[in-house]
Amino acid sequence: MPVLEGHAVVPHVHRLRTWLSTTSGCGLLRDAVIGRVVHLRVAMRQMNGLEQQYLLLIQYM
């Protein structure tokens, strides 16, 4: 089962933030995209946490 790693997304998020912040007139677009990225990163962390709990559960069975 593949593990989603938030760290792999970070460089792309940084580039996207930089591009959106330098683009004039895109404040609302930037805020919307960054908000979605934050939600994605939170969801990925939660999935990683659930996988770790599952692996611990299997280990003790």
PDBQT receptor file of N, H, CA, C and O in Angstrom, charges set to zero:
ATOM      1  N   MET A   1       0.849  -1.174   0.000  1.00  0.00    +0.000 N 
ATOM      2  CA  MET A   1       0.000   0.000   0.000  1.00  0.00    +0.000 C 
ATOM      3  C   MET A   1       0.898   1.242   0.000  1.00  0.00    +0.000 C 
ATOM      4  O   MET A   1       1.743   1.380   0.885  1.00  0.00    +0.000 OA
ATOM      5  N   PRO A   2       0.737   2.141  -0.964  1.00  0.00    +0.000 N 
ATOM      6  CA  PRO A   2       1.601   3.319  -1.027  1.00  0.00    +0.000 C 
ATOM      7  C   PRO A   2       1.290   4.290   0.109  1.00  0.00    +0.000 C 
ATOM      8  O   PRO A   2       0.139   4.447   0.516  1.00  0.00    +0.000 OA
ATOM      9  N   VAL A   3       2.318   4.923   0.598  1.00  0.00    +0.000 N 
ATOM     10  H   VAL A   3       3.253   4.796   0.268  1.00  0.00    +0.000 HD
ATOM     11  CA  VAL A   3       2.164   5.914   1.663  1.00  0.00    +0.000 C 
ATOM     12  C   VAL A   3       2.297   7.291   1.041  1.00  0.00    +0.000 C 
ATOM     13  O   VAL A   3       3.261   7.567   0.326  1.00  0.00    +0.000 OA
ATOM     14  N   LEU A   4       1.327   8.158   1.313  1.00  0.00    +0.000 N 
ATOM     15  H   LEU A   4       0.544   7.935   1.893  1.00  0.00    +0.000 HD
ATOM     16  CA  LEU A   4       1.401   9.526   0.820  1.00  0.00    +0.000 C 
ATOM     17  C   LEU A   4       2.269  10.334   1.771  1.00  0.00    +0.000 C 
ATOM     18  O   LEU A   4       2.007  10.368   2.973  1.00  0.00    +0.000 OA
ATOM     19  N   GLU A   5       3.263  10.960   1.262  1.00  0.00    +0.000 N 
ATOM     20  H   GLU A   5       3.476  10.932   0.285  1.00  0.00    +0.000 HD
ATOM     21  CA  GLU A   5       4.165  11.747   2.095  1.00  0.00    +0.000 C 
ATOM     22  C   GLU A   5       3.951  13.226   1.824  1.00  0.00    +0.000 C 
ATOM     23  O   GLU A   5       4.069  13.675   0.684  1.00  0.00    +0.000 OA
ATOM     24  N   GLY A   6       3.638  13.976   2.857  1.00  0.00    +0.000 N 
ATOM     25  H   GLY A   6       3.541  13.611   3.783  1.00  0.00    +0.000 HD
ATOM     26  CA  GLY A   6       3.451  15.416   2.728  1.00  0.00    +0.000 C 
ATOM     27  C   GLY A   6       4.723  16.131   2.322  1.00  0.00    +0.000 C 
ATOM     28  O   GLY A   6       4.673  17.177   1.674  1.00  0.00    +0.000 OA
ATOM     29  N   HIS A   7       5.879  15.564   2.706  1.00  0.00    +0.000 N 
ATOM     30  H   HIS A   7       5.920  14.715   3.232  1.00  0.00    +0.000 HD
ATOM     31  CA  HIS A   7       7.152  16.215   2.407  1.00  0.00    +0.000 C 
ATOM     32  C   HIS A   7       7.410  16.279   0.904  1.00  0.00    +0.000 C 
ATOM     33  O   HIS A   7       8.085  17.196   0.436  1.00  0.00    +0.000 OA
ATOM     34  N   ALA A   8       6.893  15.339   0.156  1.00  0.00    +0.000 N 
ATOM     35  H   ALA A   8       6.344  14.594   0.536  1.00  0.00    +0.000 HD
ATOM     36  CA  ALA A   8       7.098  15.341  -1.296  1.00  0.00    +0.000 C 
ATOM     37  C   ALA A   8       6.336  16.478  -1.954  1.00  0.00    +0.000 C 
ATOM     38  O   ALA A   8       6.691  16.912  -3.049  1.00  0.00    +0.000 OA
ATOM     39  N   VAL A   9       5.293  16.963  -1.296  1.00  0.00    +0.000 N 
ATOM     40  H   VAL A   9       5.005  16.611  -0.406  1.00  0.00    +0.000 HD
ATOM     41  CA  VAL A   9       4.449  18.018  -1.864  1.00  0.00    +0.000 C 
ATOM     42  C   VAL A   9       5.020  19.396  -1.562  1.00  0.00    +0.000 C 
ATOM     43  O   VAL A   9       4.756  20.342  -2.305  1.00  0.00    +0.000 OA
ATOM     44  N   VAL A  10       5.790  19.531  -0.497  1.00  0.00    +0.000 N 
ATOM     45  H   VAL A  10       6.004  18.763   0.107  1.00  0.00    +0.000 HD
ATOM     46  CA  VAL A  10       6.227  20.836  -0.005  1.00  0.00    +0.000 C 
ATOM     47  C   VAL A  10       6.949  21.678  -1.055  1.00  0.00    +0.000 C 
ATOM     48  O   VAL A  10       6.603  22.851  -1.196  1.00  0.00    +0.000 OA
ATOM     49  N   PRO A  11       7.933  21.160  -1.807  1.00  0.00    +0.000 N 
ATOM     50  CA  PRO A  11       8.600  22.012  -2.802  1.00  0.00    +0.000 C 
ATOM     51  C   PRO A  11       7.638  22.553  -3.854  1.00  0.00    +0.000 C 
ATOM     52  O   PRO A  11       7.772  23.697  -4.289  1.00  0.00    +0.000 OA
ATOM     53  N   HIS A  12       6.678  21.744  -4.259  1.00  0.00    +0.000 N 
ATOM     54  H   HIS A  12       6.569  20.815  -3.906  1.00  0.00    +0.000 HD
ATOM     55  CA  HIS A  12       5.714  22.182  -5.259  1.00  0.00    +0.000 C 
ATOM     56  C   HIS A  12       4.804  23.255  -4.685  1.00  0.00    +0.000 C 
ATOM     57  O   HIS A  12       4.447  24.206  -5.381  1.00  0.00    +0.000 OA
ATOM     58  N   VAL A  13       4.426  23.108  -3.420  1.00  0.00    +0.000 N 
ATOM     59  H   VAL A  13       4.716  22.336  -2.855  1.00  0.00    +0.000 HD
ATOM     60  CA  VAL A  13       3.582  24.105  -2.761  1.00  0.00    +0.000 C 
ATOM     61  C   VAL A  13       4.327  25.424  -2.667  1.00  0.00    +0.000 C 
ATOM     62  O   VAL A  13       3.753  26.484  -2.916  1.00  0.00    +0.000 OA
ATOM     63  N   HIS A  14       5.604  25.365  -2.310  1.00  0.00    +0.000 N 
ATOM     64  H   HIS A  14       6.071  24.504  -2.108  1.00  0.00    +0.000 HD
ATOM     65  CA  HIS A  14       6.398  26.587  -2.193  1.00  0.00    +0.000 C 
ATOM     66  C   HIS A  14       6.492  27.294  -3.540  1.00  0.00    +0.000 C 
ATOM     67  O   HIS A  14       6.339  28.513  -3.610  1.00  0.00    +0.000 OA
ATOM     68  N   ARG A  15       6.742  26.539  -4.611  1.00  0.00    +0.000 N 
ATOM     69  H   ARG A  15       6.865  25.548  -4.554  1.00  0.00    +0.000 HD
ATOM     70  CA  ARG A  15       6.811  27.135  -5.951  1.00  0.00    +0.000 C 
ATOM     71  C   ARG A  15       5.477  27.755  -6.342  1.00  0.00    +0.000 C 
ATOM     72  O   ARG A  15       5.430  28.847  -6.909  1.00  0.00    +0.000 OA
ATOM     73  N   LEU A  16       4.389  27.046  -6.032  1.00  0.00    +0.000 N 
ATOM     74  H   LEU A  16       4.427  26.159  -5.572  1.00  0.00    +0.000 HD
ATOM     75  CA  LEU A  16       3.060  27.551  -6.369  1.00  0.00    +0.000 C 
ATOM     76  C   LEU A  16       2.760  28.828  -5.599  1.00  0.00    +0.000 C 
ATOM     77  O   LEU A  16       2.232  29.782  -6.169  1.00  0.00    +0.000 OA
ATOM     78  N   ARG A  17       3.090  28.860  -4.315  1.00  0.00    +0.000 N 
ATOM     79  H   ARG A  17       3.519  28.084  -3.852  1.00  0.00    +0.000 HD
ATOM     80  CA  ARG A  17       2.869  30.075  -3.518  1.00  0.00    +0.000 C 
ATOM     81  C   ARG A  17       3.678  31.239  -4.069  1.00  0.00    +0.000 C 
ATOM     82  O   ARG A  17       3.172  32.356  -4.174  1.00  0.00    +0.000 OA
ATOM     83  N   THR A  18       4.933  30.980  -4.420  1.00  0.00    +0.000 N 
ATOM     84  H   THR A  18       5.344  30.073  -4.335  1.00  0.00    +0.000 HD
ATOM     85  CA  THR A  18       5.788  32.032  -4.966  1.00  0.00    +0.000 C 
ATOM     86  C   THR A  18       5.208  32.566  -6.266  1.00  0.00    +0.000 C 
ATOM     87  O   THR A  18       5.145  33.779  -6.467  1.00  0.00    +0.000 OA
ATOM     88  N   TRP A  19       4.789  31.681  -7.137  1.00  0.00    +0.000 N 
ATOM     89  H   TRP A  19       4.840  30.695  -6.974  1.00  0.00    +0.000 HD
ATOM     90  CA  TRP A  19       4.226  32.097  -8.417  1.00  0.00    +0.000 C 
ATOM     91  C   TRP A  19       2.950  32.902  -8.213  1.00  0.00    +0.000 C 
ATOM     92  O   TRP A  19       2.757  33.938  -8.849  1.00  0.00    +0.000 OA
ATOM     93  N   LEU A  20       2.074  32.423  -7.323  1.00  0.00    +0.000 N 
ATOM     94  H   LEU A  20       2.231  31.581  -6.806  1.00  0.00    +0.000 HD
ATOM     95  CA  LEU A  20       0.814  33.127  -7.095  1.00  0.00    +0.000 C 
ATOM     96  C   LEU A  20       1.028  34.471  -6.417  1.00  0.00    +0.000 C 
ATOM     97  O   LEU A  20       0.293  35.421  -6.688  1.00  0.00    +0.000 OA
ATOM     98  N   SER A  21       2.018  34.566  -5.542  1.00  0.00    +0.000 N 
ATOM     99  H   SER A  21       2.615  33.794  -5.321  1.00  0.00    +0.000 HD
ATOM    100  CA  SER A  21       2.248  35.831  -4.847  1.00  0.00    +0.000 C 
ATOM    101  C   SER A  21       2.873  36.868  -5.771  1.00  0.00    +0.000 C 
ATOM    102  O   SER A  21       2.700  38.066  -5.548  1.00  0.00    +0.000 OA
ATOM    103  N   THR A  22       3.598  36.435  -6.809  1.00  0.00    +0.000 N 
ATOM    104  H   THR A  22       3.739  35.462  -6.990  1.00  0.00    +0.000 HD
ATOM    105  CA  THR A  22       4.204  37.386  -7.740  1.00  0.00    +0.000 C 
ATOM    106  C   THR A  22       3.256  37.769  -8.866  1.00  0.00    +0.000 C 
ATOM    107  O   THR A  22       3.511  38.733  -9.589  1.00  0.00    +0.000 OA
ATOM    108  N   THR A  23       2.174  37.032  -9.021  1.00  0.00    +0.000 N 
ATOM    109  H   THR A  23       1.967  36.250  -8.434  1.00  0.00    +0.000 HD
ATOM    110  CA  THR A  23       1.209  37.337 -10.068  1.00  0.00    +0.000 C 
ATOM    111  C   THR A  23       0.269  38.411  -9.556  1.00  0.00    +0.000 C 
ATOM    112  O   THR A  23      -0.409  38.218  -8.546  1.00  0.00    +0.000 OA
ATOM    113  N   SER A  24       0.226  39.536 -10.242  1.00  0.00    +0.000 N 
ATOM    114  H   SER A  24       0.777  39.693 -11.062  1.00  0.00    +0.000 HD
ATOM    115  CA  SER A  24      -0.611  40.643  -9.770  1.00  0.00    +0.000 C 
ATOM    116  C   SER A  24      -2.084  40.351 -10.013  1.00  0.00    +0.000 C 
ATOM    117  O   SER A  24      -2.450  39.722 -11.006  1.00  0.00    +0.000 OA
ATOM    118  N   GLY A  25      -2.920  40.815  -9.098  1.00  0.00    +0.000 N 
ATOM    119  H   GLY A  25      -2.622  41.326  -8.291  1.00  0.00    +0.000 HD
ATOM    120  CA  GLY A  25      -4.365  40.686  -9.252  1.00  0.00    +0.000 C 
ATOM    121  C   GLY A  25      -4.916  39.302  -8.987  1.00  0.00    +0.000 C 
ATOM    122  O   GLY A  25      -6.071  39.036  -9.318  1.00  0.00    +0.000 OA
ATOM    123  N   CYS A  26      -4.136  38.413  -8.403  1.00  0.00    +0.000 N 
ATOM    124  H   CYS A  26      -3.197  38.629  -8.133  1.00  0.00    +0.000 HD
ATOM    125  CA  CYS A  26      -4.610  37.048  -8.168  1.00  0.00    +0.000 C 
ATOM    126  C   CYS A  26      -4.716  36.734  -6.681  1.00  0.00    +0.000 C 
ATOM    127  O   CYS A  26      -4.569  35.579  -6.280  1.00  0.00    +0.000 OA
ATOM    128  N   GLY A  27      -4.969  37.744  -5.863  1.00  0.00    +0.000 N 
ATOM    129  H   GLY A  27      -5.089  38.682  -6.189  1.00  0.00    +0.000 HD
ATOM    130  CA  GLY A  27      -5.033  37.525  -4.420  1.00  0.00    +0.000 C 
ATOM    131  C   GLY A  27      -6.077  36.506  -4.023  1.00  0.00    +0.000 C 
ATOM    132  O   GLY A  27      -5.807  35.629  -3.203  1.00  0.00    +0.000 OA
ATOM    133  N   LEU A  28      -7.282  36.609  -4.601  1.00  0.00    +0.000 N 
ATOM    134  H   LEU A  28      -7.502  37.322  -5.268  1.00  0.00    +0.000 HD
ATOM    135  CA  LEU A  28      -8.346  35.664  -4.248  1.00  0.00    +0.000 C 
ATOM    136  C   LEU A  28      -8.021  34.265  -4.745  1.00  0.00    +0.000 C 
ATOM    137  O   LEU A  28      -8.265  33.280  -4.049  1.00  0.00    +0.000 OA
ATOM    138  N   LEU A  29      -7.469  34.180  -5.953  1.00  0.00    +0.000 N 
ATOM    139  H   LEU A  29      -7.271  34.980  -6.518  1.00  0.00    +0.000 HD
ATOM    140  CA  LEU A  29      -7.067  32.879  -6.490  1.00  0.00    +0.000 C 
ATOM    141  C   LEU A  29      -5.985  32.260  -5.616  1.00  0.00    +0.000 C 
ATOM    142  O   LEU A  29      -6.037  31.075  -5.287  1.00  0.00    +0.000 OA
ATOM    143  N   ARG A  30      -4.998  33.083  -5.241  1.00  0.00    +0.000 N 
ATOM    144  H   ARG A  30      -4.956  34.046  -5.508  1.00  0.00    +0.000 HD
ATOM    145  CA  ARG A  30      -3.914  32.595  -4.385  1.00  0.00    +0.000 C 
ATOM    146  C   ARG A  30      -4.462  32.060  -3.071  1.00  0.00    +0.000 C 
ATOM    147  O   ARG A  30      -4.095  30.967  -2.639  1.00  0.00    +0.000 OA
ATOM    148  N   ASP A  31      -5.346  32.833  -2.431  1.00  0.00    +0.000 N 
ATOM    149  H   ASP A  31      -5.644  33.721  -2.781  1.00  0.00    +0.000 HD
ATOM    150  CA  ASP A  31      -5.910  32.406  -1.149  1.00  0.00    +0.000 C 
ATOM    151  C   ASP A  31      -6.698  31.110  -1.294  1.00  0.00    +0.000 C 
ATOM    152  O   ASP A  31      -6.634  30.243  -0.421  1.00  0.00    +0.000 OA
ATOM    153  N   ALA A  32      -7.436  30.973  -2.384  1.00  0.00    +0.000 N 
ATOM    154  H   ALA A  32      -7.487  31.677  -3.092  1.00  0.00    +0.000 HD
ATOM    155  CA  ALA A  32      -8.224  29.754  -2.603  1.00  0.00    +0.000 C 
ATOM    156  C   ALA A  32      -7.313  28.550  -2.813  1.00  0.00    +0.000 C 
ATOM    157  O   ALA A  32      -7.551  27.484  -2.245  1.00  0.00    +0.000 OA
ATOM    158  N   VAL A  33      -6.274  28.714  -3.624  1.00  0.00    +0.000 N 
ATOM    159  H   VAL A  33      -6.081  29.580  -4.085  1.00  0.00    +0.000 HD
ATOM    160  CA  VAL A  33      -5.360  27.603  -3.904  1.00  0.00    +0.000 C 
ATOM    161  C   VAL A  33      -4.603  27.205  -2.643  1.00  0.00    +0.000 C 
ATOM    162  O   VAL A  33      -4.479  26.017  -2.345  1.00  0.00    +0.000 OA
ATOM    163  N   ILE A  34      -4.097  28.182  -1.904  1.00  0.00    +0.000 N 
ATOM    164  H   ILE A  34      -4.197  29.147  -2.146  1.00  0.00    +0.000 HD
ATOM    165  CA  ILE A  34      -3.345  27.881  -0.682  1.00  0.00    +0.000 C 
ATOM    166  C   ILE A  34      -4.254  27.207   0.335  1.00  0.00    +0.000 C 
ATOM    167  O   ILE A  34      -3.825  26.289   1.034  1.00  0.00    +0.000 OA
ATOM    168  N   GLY A  35      -5.503  27.649   0.429  1.00  0.00    +0.000 N 
ATOM    169  H   GLY A  35      -5.853  28.395  -0.138  1.00  0.00    +0.000 HD
ATOM    170  CA  GLY A  35      -6.451  26.999   1.334  1.00  0.00    +0.000 C 
ATOM    171  C   GLY A  35      -6.662  25.542   0.976  1.00  0.00    +0.000 C 
ATOM    172  O   GLY A  35      -6.707  24.685   1.859  1.00  0.00    +0.000 OA
ATOM    173  N   ARG A  36      -6.794  25.251  -0.318  1.00  0.00    +0.000 N 
ATOM    174  H   ARG A  36      -6.759  25.947  -1.035  1.00  0.00    +0.000 HD
ATOM    175  CA  ARG A  36      -6.972  23.861  -0.758  1.00  0.00    +0.000 C 
ATOM    176  C   ARG A  36      -5.732  23.031  -0.476  1.00  0.00    +0.000 C 
ATOM    177  O   ARG A  36      -5.838  21.876  -0.063  1.00  0.00    +0.000 OA
ATOM    178  N   VAL A  37      -4.564  23.605  -0.694  1.00  0.00    +0.000 N 
ATOM    179  H   VAL A  37      -4.478  24.543  -1.029  1.00  0.00    +0.000 HD
ATOM    180  CA  VAL A  37      -3.314  22.882  -0.447  1.00  0.00    +0.000 C 
ATOM    181  C   VAL A  37      -3.183  22.552   1.035  1.00  0.00    +0.000 C 
ATOM    182  O   VAL A  37      -2.749  21.457   1.393  1.00  0.00    +0.000 OA
ATOM    183  N   VAL A  38      -3.556  23.497   1.897  1.00  0.00    +0.000 N 
ATOM    184  H   VAL A  38      -3.908  24.386   1.606  1.00  0.00    +0.000 HD
ATOM    185  CA  VAL A  38      -3.492  23.244   3.340  1.00  0.00    +0.000 C 
ATOM    186  C   VAL A  38      -4.416  22.096   3.706  1.00  0.00    +0.000 C 
ATOM    187  O   VAL A  38      -4.039  21.220   4.484  1.00  0.00    +0.000 OA
ATOM    188  N   HIS A  39      -5.633  22.092   3.148  1.00  0.00    +0.000 N 
ATOM    189  H   HIS A  39      -5.940  22.804   2.517  1.00  0.00    +0.000 HD
ATOM    190  CA  HIS A  39      -6.568  20.995   3.419  1.00  0.00    +0.000 C 
ATOM    191  C   HIS A  39      -6.002  19.667   2.927  1.00  0.00    +0.000 C 
ATOM    192  O   HIS A  39      -6.150  18.644   3.595  1.00  0.00    +0.000 OA
ATOM    193  N   LEU A  40      -5.359  19.677   1.771  1.00  0.00    +0.000 N 
ATOM    194  H   LEU A  40      -5.238  20.509   1.228  1.00  0.00    +0.000 HD
ATOM    195  CA  LEU A  40      -4.755  18.459   1.225  1.00  0.00    +0.000 C 
ATOM    196  C   LEU A  40      -3.649  17.942   2.142  1.00  0.00    +0.000 C 
ATOM    197  O   LEU A  40      -3.560  16.742   2.402  1.00  0.00    +0.000 OA
ATOM    198  N   ARG A  41      -2.808  18.851   2.630  1.00  0.00    +0.000 N 
ATOM    199  H   ARG A  41      -2.880  19.826   2.419  1.00  0.00    +0.000 HD
ATOM    200  CA  ARG A  41      -1.710  18.434   3.505  1.00  0.00    +0.000 C 
ATOM    201  C   ARG A  41      -2.234  17.868   4.820  1.00  0.00    +0.000 C 
ATOM    202  O   ARG A  41      -1.690  16.893   5.337  1.00  0.00    +0.000 OA
ATOM    203  N   VAL A  42      -3.292  18.475   5.365  1.00  0.00    +0.000 N 
ATOM    204  H   VAL A  42      -3.734  19.267   4.945  1.00  0.00    +0.000 HD
ATOM    205  CA  VAL A  42      -3.892  17.963   6.604  1.00  0.00    +0.000 C 
ATOM    206  C   VAL A  42      -4.460  16.568   6.369  1.00  0.00    +0.000 C 
ATOM    207  O   VAL A  42      -4.279  15.672   7.193  1.00  0.00    +0.000 OA
ATOM    208  N   ALA A  43      -5.149  16.386   5.237  1.00  0.00    +0.000 N 
ATOM    209  H   ALA A  43      -5.296  17.114   4.568  1.00  0.00    +0.000 HD
ATOM    210  CA  ALA A  43      -5.729  15.076   4.921  1.00  0.00    +0.000 C 
ATOM    211  C   ALA A  43      -4.633  14.026   4.756  1.00  0.00    +0.000 C 
ATOM    212  O   ALA A  43      -4.796  12.885   5.189  1.00  0.00    +0.000 OA
ATOM    213  N   MET A  44      -3.522  14.403   4.135  1.00  0.00    +0.000 N 
ATOM    214  H   MET A  44      -3.389  15.330   3.784  1.00  0.00    +0.000 HD
ATOM    215  CA  MET A  44      -2.423  13.460   3.941  1.00  0.00    +0.000 C 
ATOM    216  C   MET A  44      -1.805  13.065   5.280  1.00  0.00    +0.000 C 
ATOM    217  O   MET A  44      -1.463  11.900   5.487  1.00  0.00    +0.000 OA
ATOM    218  N   ARG A  45      -1.660  14.031   6.190  1.00  0.00    +0.000 N 
ATOM    219  H   ARG A  45      -1.937  14.977   6.021  1.00  0.00    +0.000 HD
ATOM    220  CA  ARG A  45      -1.131  13.712   7.521  1.00  0.00    +0.000 C 
ATOM    221  C   ARG A  45      -2.064  12.768   8.260  1.00  0.00    +0.000 C 
ATOM    222  O   ARG A  45      -1.616  11.838   8.931  1.00  0.00    +0.000 OA
ATOM    223  N   GLN A  46      -3.368  13.012   8.136  1.00  0.00    +0.000 N 
ATOM    224  H   GLN A  46      -3.732  13.767   7.591  1.00  0.00    +0.000 HD
ATOM    225  CA  GLN A  46      -4.339  12.140   8.798  1.00  0.00    +0.000 C 
ATOM    226  C   GLN A  46      -4.267  10.727   8.235  1.00  0.00    +0.000 C 
ATOM    227  O   GLN A  46      -4.340   9.757   8.989  1.00  0.00    +0.000 OA
ATOM    228  N   MET A  47      -4.124  10.599   6.918  1.00  0.00    +0.000 N 
ATOM    229  H   MET A  47      -4.064  11.387   6.306  1.00  0.00    +0.000 HD
ATOM    230  CA  MET A  47      -4.012   9.275   6.305  1.00  0.00    +0.000 C 
ATOM    231  C   MET A  47      -2.755   8.563   6.790  1.00  0.00    +0.000 C 
ATOM    232  O   MET A  47      -2.794   7.368   7.082  1.00  0.00    +0.000 OA
ATOM    233  N   ASN A  48      -1.648   9.281   6.877  1.00  0.00    +0.000 N 
ATOM    234  H   ASN A  48      -1.617  10.252   6.640  1.00  0.00    +0.000 HD
ATOM    235  CA  ASN A  48      -0.408   8.678   7.376  1.00  0.00    +0.000 C 
ATOM    236  C   ASN A  48      -0.579   8.230   8.818  1.00  0.00    +0.000 C 
ATOM    237  O   ASN A  48      -0.088   7.168   9.199  1.00  0.00    +0.000 OA
ATOM    238  N   GLY A  49      -1.269   9.026   9.621  1.00  0.00    +0.000 N 
ATOM    239  H   GLY A  49      -1.668   9.889   9.311  1.00  0.00    +0.000 HD
ATOM    240  CA  GLY A  49      -1.516   8.659  11.012  1.00  0.00    +0.000 C 
ATOM    241  C   GLY A  49      -2.376   7.419  11.124  1.00  0.00    +0.000 C 
ATOM    242  O   GLY A  49      -2.115   6.553  11.960  1.00  0.00    +0.000 OA
ATOM    243  N   LEU A  50      -3.406   7.324  10.286  1.00  0.00    +0.000 N 
ATOM    244  H   LEU A  50      -3.618   8.027   9.608  1.00  0.00    +0.000 HD
ATOM    245  CA  LEU A  50      -4.265   6.142  10.304  1.00  0.00    +0.000 C 
ATOM    246  C   LEU A  50      -3.499   4.899   9.879  1.00  0.00    +0.000 C 
ATOM    247  O   LEU A  50      -3.694   3.821  10.440  1.00  0.00    +0.000 OA
ATOM    248  N   GLU A  51      -2.634   5.048   8.894  1.00  0.00    +0.000 N 
ATOM    249  H   GLU A  51      -2.476   5.923   8.437  1.00  0.00    +0.000 HD
ATOM    250  CA  GLU A  51      -1.842   3.900   8.452  1.00  0.00    +0.000 C 
ATOM    251  C   GLU A  51      -0.912   3.428   9.568  1.00  0.00    +0.000 C 
ATOM    252  O   GLU A  51      -0.747   2.226   9.776  1.00  0.00    +0.000 OA
ATOM    253  N   GLN A  52      -0.308   4.373  10.284  1.00  0.00    +0.000 N 
ATOM    254  H   GLN A  52      -0.442   5.349  10.115  1.00  0.00    +0.000 HD
ATOM    255  CA  GLN A  52       0.575   4.001  11.393  1.00  0.00    +0.000 C 
ATOM    256  C   GLN A  52      -0.201   3.267  12.484  1.00  0.00    +0.000 C 
ATOM    257  O   GLN A  52       0.293   2.287  13.042  1.00  0.00    +0.000 OA
ATOM    258  N   GLN A  53      -1.418   3.735  12.791  1.00  0.00    +0.000 N 
ATOM    259  H   GLN A  53      -1.819   4.531  12.337  1.00  0.00    +0.000 HD
ATOM    260  CA  GLN A  53      -2.248   3.063  13.792  1.00  0.00    +0.000 C 
ATOM    261  C   GLN A  53      -2.591   1.649  13.336  1.00  0.00    +0.000 C 
ATOM    262  O   GLN A  53      -2.576   0.713  14.135  1.00  0.00    +0.000 OA
ATOM    263  N   TYR A  54      -2.899   1.497  12.054  1.00  0.00    +0.000 N 
ATOM    264  H   TYR A  54      -2.911   2.258  11.404  1.00  0.00    +0.000 HD
ATOM    265  CA  TYR A  54      -3.235   0.188  11.496  1.00  0.00    +0.000 C 
ATOM    266  C   TYR A  54      -2.046  -0.764  11.608  1.00  0.00    +0.000 C 
ATOM    267  O   TYR A  54      -2.206  -1.924  11.989  1.00  0.00    +0.000 OA
ATOM    268  N   LEU A  55      -0.859  -0.271  11.277  1.00  0.00    +0.000 N 
ATOM    269  H   LEU A  55      -0.729   0.671  10.968  1.00  0.00    +0.000 HD
ATOM    270  CA  LEU A  55       0.339  -1.109  11.353  1.00  0.00    +0.000 C 
ATOM    271  C   LEU A  55       0.639  -1.516  12.793  1.00  0.00    +0.000 C 
ATOM    272  O   LEU A  55       1.052  -2.648  13.045  1.00  0.00    +0.000 OA
ATOM    273  N   LEU A  56       0.433  -0.601  13.736  1.00  0.00    +0.000 N 
ATOM    274  H   LEU A  56       0.098   0.318  13.532  1.00  0.00    +0.000 HD
ATOM    275  CA  LEU A  56       0.640  -0.947  15.146  1.00  0.00    +0.000 C 
ATOM    276  C   LEU A  56      -0.370  -1.988  15.603  1.00  0.00    +0.000 C 
ATOM    277  O   LEU A  56      -0.034  -2.905  16.353  1.00  0.00    +0.000 OA
ATOM    278  N   LEU A  57      -1.606  -1.840  15.148  1.00  0.00    +0.000 N 
ATOM    279  H   LEU A  57      -1.879  -1.095  14.539  1.00  0.00    +0.000 HD
ATOM    280  CA  LEU A  57      -2.656  -2.792  15.516  1.00  0.00    +0.000 C 
ATOM    281  C   LEU A  57      -2.315  -4.191  15.008  1.00  0.00    +0.000 C 
ATOM    282  O   LEU A  57      -2.453  -5.173  15.737  1.00  0.00    +0.000 OA
ATOM    283  N   ILE A  58      -1.872  -4.276  13.761  1.00  0.00    +0.000 N 
ATOM    284  H   ILE A  58      -1.759  -3.478  13.169  1.00  0.00    +0.000 HD
ATOM    285  CA  ILE A  58      -1.496  -5.571  13.179  1.00  0.00    +0.000 C 
ATOM    286  C   ILE A  58      -0.307  -6.166  13.933  1.00  0.00    +0.000 C 
ATOM    287  O   ILE A  58      -0.242  -7.376  14.148  1.00  0.00    +0.000 OA
ATOM    288  N   GLN A  59       0.617  -5.318  14.325  1.00  0.00    +0.000 N 
ATOM    289  H   GLN A  59       0.563  -4.334  14.150  1.00  0.00    +0.000 HD
ATOM    290  CA  GLN A  59       1.813  -5.787  15.022  1.00  0.00    +0.000 C 
ATOM    291  C   GLN A  59       1.448  -6.465  16.343  1.00  0.00    +0.000 C 
ATOM    292  O   GLN A  59       2.088  -7.441  16.734  1.00  0.00    +0.000 OA
ATOM    293  N   TYR A  60       0.432  -5.959  17.024  1.00  0.00    +0.000 N 
ATOM    294  H   TYR A  60      -0.088  -5.167  16.706  1.00  0.00    +0.000 HD
ATOM    295  CA  TYR A  60       0.070  -6.507  18.336  1.00  0.00    +0.000 C 
ATOM    296  C   TYR A  60      -0.978  -7.607  18.263  1.00  0.00    +0.000 C 
ATOM    297  O   TYR A  60      -1.394  -8.123  19.300  1.00  0.00    +0.000 OA
ATOM    298  N   MET A  61      -1.413  -7.976  17.074  1.00  0.00    +0.000 N 
ATOM    299  H   MET A  61      -1.076  -7.557  16.231  1.00  0.00    +0.000 HD
ATOM    300  CA  MET A  61      -2.425  -9.037  16.946  1.00  0.00    +0.000 C 
ATOM    301  C   MET A  61      -1.771 -10.396  16.963  1.00  0.00    +0.000 C 
ATOM    302  O   MET A  61      -2.457 -11.413  16.867  1.00  0.00    +0.000 OA
TER     303      MET A  61
